[in-house]
Amino acid sequence: MKEADTVVAHPQGGGKMALIPCKACGKEISSEADACIHCGQPMTAGIRCPNCRATDVGKISAVSKIGSAALLGIFSVGKLTKTYQCKSCGYKW
């Protein structure tokens, strides 16, 4: 976290969430928010992992899919039907 981040208890119990300033209006919002609740500014323009919410996501290349199919055959069906892979947690969707 940056020095300006604030950590508060999550309102529904459980873990903690970091509050970060909105780039557009400067008010504090959750680091997990998709958009600012005050001004509506989107926080990320990219794709987020549905599992861990990381933005470090890559597209699974056609070459990788073809290579898996050639080497693993029927066992590569899981990779062939997916489009993206999270580089943080490895989740594919």
VMD Tcl script that draws the C-alpha trace (Angstrom):
set ca {
  {0.00 0.00 0.00}
  {1.04 3.58 -0.53}
  {1.60 5.97 2.36}
  {-1.69 7.76 1.63}
  {-3.72 4.54 1.93}
  {-5.89 4.00 4.98}
  {-6.87 0.56 6.24}
  {-10.26 0.14 7.89}
  {-12.32 -2.80 9.08}
  {-14.67 -4.16 6.44}
  {-18.27 -3.05 7.27}
  {-19.65 -6.60 6.93}
  {-17.02 -8.18 9.13}
  {-14.29 -10.35 7.74}
  {-11.05 -8.83 6.44}
  {-9.86 -5.31 6.03}
  {-10.02 -3.07 3.00}
  {-7.78 -0.21 1.98}
  {-9.18 3.22 1.26}
  {-7.54 5.04 -1.63}
  {-8.20 8.50 -3.07}
  {-10.27 8.69 -6.27}
  {-8.18 9.99 -9.18}
  {-11.04 12.24 -10.34}
  {-12.59 13.74 -7.19}
  {-10.01 12.91 -4.49}
  {-12.51 11.39 -2.03}
  {-11.67 8.10 -0.29}
  {-13.04 4.88 -1.80}
  {-12.40 1.16 -1.38}
  {-9.40 -0.22 -3.25}
  {-11.68 -3.02 -4.47}
  {-14.28 -0.67 -6.00}
  {-14.85 -0.82 -9.76}
  {-15.94 2.85 -9.80}
  {-15.96 5.81 -7.41}
  {-19.19 5.90 -5.38}
  {-19.01 9.71 -5.29}
  {-18.36 10.72 -8.91}
  {-18.72 7.45 -10.88}
  {-15.16 7.51 -12.29}
  {-14.09 3.96 -13.33}
  {-11.06 2.80 -11.33}
  {-9.62 0.47 -13.97}
  {-9.95 0.37 -17.71}
  {-8.74 -3.22 -17.98}
  {-10.08 -6.64 -17.17}
  {-10.08 -7.92 -13.60}
  {-9.73 -11.50 -12.44}
  {-13.11 -12.72 -11.14}
  {-11.30 -14.86 -8.55}
  {-8.79 -12.48 -6.92}
  {-9.75 -9.11 -8.55}
  {-6.17 -8.53 -9.79}
  {-5.65 -6.49 -12.94}
  {-2.56 -8.49 -13.97}
  {-4.45 -10.53 -16.58}
  {-3.27 -11.92 -19.89}
  {-5.02 -13.38 -22.87}
  {-4.31 -17.07 -23.53}
  {-2.71 -17.14 -26.98}
  {-3.88 -19.32 -29.85}
  {-0.36 -20.76 -30.13}
  {-0.52 -21.86 -26.49}
  {-3.93 -23.46 -27.04}
  {-2.76 -25.30 -30.18}
  {0.38 -26.50 -28.42}
  {-1.66 -27.83 -25.50}
  {-4.08 -29.59 -27.84}
  {-1.20 -31.18 -29.78}
  {0.60 -32.37 -26.66}
  {-2.25 -33.21 -24.30}
  {-5.18 -33.93 -26.62}
  {-8.49 -34.33 -24.80}
  {-6.88 -33.28 -21.49}
  {-6.39 -29.73 -22.78}
  {-10.14 -29.02 -23.17}
  {-10.07 -26.85 -20.02}
  {-7.48 -24.53 -21.55}
  {-9.02 -24.51 -25.03}
  {-12.35 -23.14 -23.80}
  {-10.81 -20.29 -21.74}
  {-9.82 -16.83 -23.01}
  {-8.00 -15.12 -20.10}
  {-5.59 -16.16 -17.36}
  {-4.75 -14.27 -14.17}
  {-1.00 -13.91 -13.70}
  {-1.46 -13.49 -9.93}
  {-3.54 -16.54 -8.98}
  {-3.47 -18.59 -12.21}
  {-7.28 -18.66 -12.58}
  {-8.52 -19.16 -16.17}
  {-11.84 -17.99 -17.54}
}
mol new
graphics top color blue
foreach p $ca { graphics top sphere $p radius 0.5 }
foreach p [lrange $ca 0 end-1] q [lrange $ca 1 end] { graphics top cylinder $p $q radius 0.2 }
display resetview
